[in-house]
Amino acid sequence: MVQRDDKEFPLKSLPKRWVGCDLEEEYFGDDRKMSKKDRKSASAKDRSKYKKTDREKLQKQTAQTDAIKASHKDYLEGRVLSILPEGIIVEHEDRTITCALRGILKKDKSQFKNLVTVGDYVQFELISPTEGQIGYVKPRRSTLSRADNLSRRKEQLIAANIDQVLVTTSVVSPPLKSALVDRYIIAAQKGKMEPVIVINKIDLLQNELNQEDSLIIQEKELLEELVKVYQSIDIPAIPVSVVTGEGLDQLKSIMKGKASVFSGQSGVGKSSLINIITGLDLETSLIVEKTQKGSHTTSITKLIPLEFGGWCIDTPGIKSFGVWDLSKDEVEQYFSEIYSEGHNCHYPDCAHIHEKGCAVHDAVEKGRISILRYSSYLSLIGSISQEHLRR
């Protein structure tokens, strides 16, 4: 009898067999059973649970569970007025409570960069007469958001539960940027809000000393074209001036009884407009002469009540705006005139960039589609593939 040398054939080196005989191995193989560790590894690599439909379903289930939990507690309800370094300011029955997030909310690994934003309706519990802890954020009926400026993989909430976005721009200082305006329009429509274009500082175009200035002439032509284009697609465009008061009555009329958010690049005069509409004294800024860009004077977002009814929100100015969760295939749908003309293209999948037989190109050349809007479309298509990449 041959003796086995365990040193030569260590047991631990032998593979595990999960089959009973050679015939069973022929049918089932030698790897029918997966270890617990392997199953965990496979589950971690499974990306199907991150599909958009599954995420939405999970978020809805989580919201329902949280609502049930909250209903069994002695929670109070309020609305977020602002978010400060010292805490989240919540209004409840004409008084303000400084709140923090409960630990369970802080562990939320959702797509949002910030879990709470101005305008949110929340449920909280008091821990002192002036302090509380937020345990639940109620479902939002509308949101204004953008792609996080750093990673592009998170959604940065700007405001919630509002009716309209006052896309604020200016002429001359800083000059009009129609491409940025169109990005805000898309973000408003995606977030279930109405966009309204507000063009500030038009008094600079009326100064007699500037009438021969080439920049002034260009800005006048651009303003006229911009107002005409947006009115043709049923988006209000209101030229205003804090200096002369022109357009302010029309702006107030549109804001009356609604929750509105002023949003736009730095230096266009959002705070100045809010000051004259509300009678407040928000800090304003000057334009840097060299860059023609404004500095950030509004560092926090605030919900402000209006005497004539409604609310308005002042937001920090930005220099770039990435629309969140927007694919190339969706872009055309937000340019109604391009979408309409696109049905006449020779190729059904025409991207309206360089294809032959493109009806959109023809419409632009013949003036049926504004070159401003078409340029915005091309700019958005060109940059969208980079907007959600990690920097």
Protein Blocks (a to p, Z undefined) as FASTA:
>chain_A
ZZddfklmcfklpccdfbfbfklmmmnopalbccfklmmmmmmmmmklmgfklmmmmmmm
mmmmmmmmmmmpccdddddfbdcfkbccddeehiacdddddfklmmpccfbfblbdehia
cddddfbfkbccdfbdcddfbdcddddfklopaccdfbghifbdcddddehiacddfklm
mmmmmmmmmnopacddddehklmmmpmklmmpmklmmmmmmmmmmmmmmmmnopacdddd
fklopoklmmmmmmgopacdddddehilmmmmmmmmnopacddddddfklopacdfblbd
cddddfkgpadddddddfbdcdehiafklmmmmmmklmmmmmmpmblklghlmpghiakl
mmmmnopacfklmmmmmmmmmmmmmmmpcZZ
